[in-house]
Amino acid sequence: MSFKLEQVSSVVGGNTHIYPLDLTLTAGSLNVLLGPTQAGKTSLMRLMAGLDKPTTGDISWNGDRMNDVPVQKRNIAMVYQQFINYPAMTVYENIASPLRIRGLSNKAIDKKVMEASELMKLTPMLQRKPLELSGGQQQRCALARALVKDADLVLLDEPLANLDYKLREELREEMPKIFTESGAVFVYATTEPTEALLLGGNTVAMSEGRIAQFGKTLDVYRNPKDMTTARVFSEPPMNFLKITKQGGELHVQGEQTRTATGAFTTLDNGQYTVGIRPNHLMLHRPSDDALAIEVTVSVVEITGSESFVHLLHGDQRWVSLAHGIHHPESGSTLTVYVDPSNAYIFDENEQMVRAPELAKVA
């Protein structure tokens, strides 16, 4: 069983929100839509739900075309960051409402409501009205209603943003299990790469209304096929450095020419962009092959166990993520290091030609 989009696009008022794309999601799968604000995540979800009709292309469920099927006749559940509850109903009745529409017995309804409310830590609040709850509690009520619906397609648009840290972590662990066991297609939108990694499953990396890459979450993270995916799937942002390989020499943007070492020796002559994840931009030389690069310190953020050292290299802003406390002075010159074995290398067309050796395990 599968949910399929074929050459689906969305143009509204002459503005393209979604460019023609293909995507197949299988029943029981967890799929994360990952991208910055205005990447097209919500627009794509609205097309999936049937709230908007595609300008071109077909949307199908198990081979049946869904383009003209109204949203009321689709077995879907959708939860937004801005939660929606029925204010006149108790929490219990909010959660039970989709079950009553389906005609379930009171006993079956009570069982499902109690299971969902227990998971969402709502049991003591079942007789309250939504407006008597905090924002986080109201969001949990909306999530519980989606849980009990047994939908074929579950769409969650940044649903945990209003919850406290501890509950977010619990739900990130529990929700994929619940929906996978139900056999639903589970689609979860987020702007946070860390959240995609925590949820696992598959990731759809999105940028400016296009799908940059789709695959197993760890595969997409470890092996971004181009610089667009690398930018989307890195927090803090990936650092980029222009280089030119000529014979045994490496011409580095803003630096002196030096002898190519390590993985750089295997490159053909030409121009490349090196991508360096912040945790691989080192403040201390990690190996004899490492490139030494002069930068200027912009600002330092210390979290306690880690330090985010913001740097300037020419007109580019970089970030080094270092373990422990580091506090170089703003405006000072600093040498940072790039181990060639940790470098992503992209060609002139921004396509990846080499992933880090450590991408297999890191």
Secondary structure as UniProt FT lines:
FT   STRAND          2..12
FT   TURN            13..14
FT   STRAND          15..26
FT   TURN            27..28
FT   STRAND          30..34
FT   TURN            37..38
FT   HELIX           41..49
FT   STRAND          56..61
FT   TURN            62..63
FT   STRAND          64..65
FT   TURN            67..68
FT   HELIX           71..73
FT   STRAND          76..80
FT   TURN            87..88
FT   HELIX           91..101
FT   TURN            102..103
FT   HELIX           106..119
FT   TURN            120..121
FT   HELIX           123..125
FT   TURN            126..127
FT   HELIX           130..132
FT   HELIX           135..148
FT   STRAND          153..157
FT   TURN            159..162
FT   HELIX           165..182
FT   STRAND          185..190
FT   HELIX           193..199
FT   STRAND          202..207
FT   TURN            208..209
FT   STRAND          210..216
FT   HELIX           217..222
FT   HELIX           227..232
FT   STRAND          239..246
FT   TURN            247..248
FT   STRAND          249..252
FT   TURN            253..254
FT   STRAND          258..259
FT   HELIX           262..266
FT   STRAND          270..276
FT   HELIX           278..280
FT   STRAND          281..282
FT   TURN            288..289
FT   STRAND          291..302
FT   STRAND          306..313
FT   TURN            314..315
FT   STRAND          316..323
FT   TURN            330..331
FT   STRAND          333..338
FT   HELIX           340..342
FT   STRAND          344..346
FT   TURN            348..349
FT   STRAND          351..354
FT   HELIX           357..360
//
